[in-house]
Each structure stands twice: as C-alpha cells, then as structure tokens.
Amino acid sequence: MFGSILEFFKSAIAEQIVGDPIWATTALVGQAVFGGRFILQWIVSEYKKKSHIPIAFWFMSLAGSLILLSYSVHIKNPVFMLGFSLNTLIYMRNLHLIYKDAKKGVSTIANN
C-alpha cells in the first residue's frame, strides 16, 4: 500500500510539477497566499488577545482564490472552478461591506 501511494506521488510530481512548472508554481503560490491568511489571522488575534479578522485576511482570501480559480480553469476542473468562483464573490462582498462601513464611519466623524 505504501508503495502505491509513493508511486502515485511520483507520478503526480512528474506529470504536474515537472510537466507544467509554471502552472504548478502558480497553484503553489495561490495555495500559500490562501493558507497564509489563517496564519495572519492567528498572529493578529494573538497580538490583540481576542479573535480578530484583519482586512488583509479578506484581501489574501481574494488573491489566493483568484489565483486558484485561474489554476482550476487551466486544469479544467469544474468542481474547483465553482468553489473558487463562489469564494471570490463572497470575499469581494465582504470587502465591499467593510469599505461601505468605513465610508459611513468617516462621514459620521465629519458630521460630528
């Protein structure tokens, strides 16, 4: 069983990474950005001593999702395309709501 798992990884590496290094690197960068958002959130929460989601979390989510969406289109995987398309819309909406609230806060301060 271990041998077949090892062969699977060797085959995947040869086919995807060696065979298409630019897109493999693109996918790796997308995954690093997407996964790095949780590390950022953890560090900021530890610093603030409470659970906190910084705005950069949403930008990293959006960037990672767009990179992985482009990769899923390249590999023609409709499951990942659908998932990353929906994620992208949600992250854009969250950023819009944050921007809208910040804009209200500025006008409220200016009116006081």
N, C-alpha and C positions, 0 to 999 in steps of 0.2 A: 504494500500500500504506500509506504514512504517513497519507494522508487517511482511509482506512478505519479505521485504529487510532484516530486522533483523533476520528472520528465515534462510534466505539464508546465511548470515554471520555466524550464529551459526553452521549451517550445514558444511560450508566450514572449519571453525576452527576445529570442531570435526573430520572431515574427513582427512584434510590435516595436520594440526599442531599437534593435539593430536595423530592422527593415524600414522603419519610418521614424528616425531620431528626432526630427523637428516636431512632429505631432506628439511624440512620446514626451518630449520636453515640455511642450505646451500643456499637455494633460498634467504633468507633474507640477508645473508652476501653478496651474489652476487649483489643483488639489492642495498645494501648500498654502496658497492665499486663502482658500475656503476653510481649511482646517486651522490656519493661524488665527482666524477670528476668535476662536474659542480660547486660545492662549491669551490673546489680547484682553478678552472679557474677564478671564480669570485673574490676570495681573491687575487690571483696573479695580476689580471687586476686592481683591486683597488689599490694595492700596487704600481704598475708601472704607474698608471694613464692613461692607454691605454689598449685596448683589446689585450690580450696575452694568448696563449695556451702553458703552460709549457709541457715539455716532460713527466712529471709524469702523465699528463692528459691521454696521449696515453697508458701508462703502466696500469693505473687504468681502462681505457676502455677495454684493452685487458684482464686483470684479471677478471673484472666483467663479460665480455662477455663469457669467458671460463667457469666461474662458472655457469652462467645462461644457457649456452649451455649444460653443463653436467646435469643440472636440467631438461631442456627441453627433453633431451634424456631419463632421468629417467621417466618422466611423459608421454613419447611417444607422444609429441606434434610436428607434422611436421612443423607447421607454425613457431613456435618459434625456432625449430632446424634450419630451413632455414635462418631465420632472424639473429640469433646469429652466424651461420656459416659465412654468408656474412660479418657481422660486424667484426668478428675475422680476416678474411682475410684483410679487409681494415685497421684495426689497425696495423696488422703486416706489411703491406706495408708502412704505414706512418712511423712506427718506422724504417724500413729499409731505407727509403728515408732520414730520419733525421740522421741516422748513416752514410749513404753514404756521405751526405753533410758535416758532422762533420769531416769525414776522409779526404775529399778534403781540408777542411779548415786547418787541421793540416799539410798536405803535402805542401800546398801553403805557410804557415808560415815558414816551414822548408826550403823551396827553396828560400826565400827572404833574 
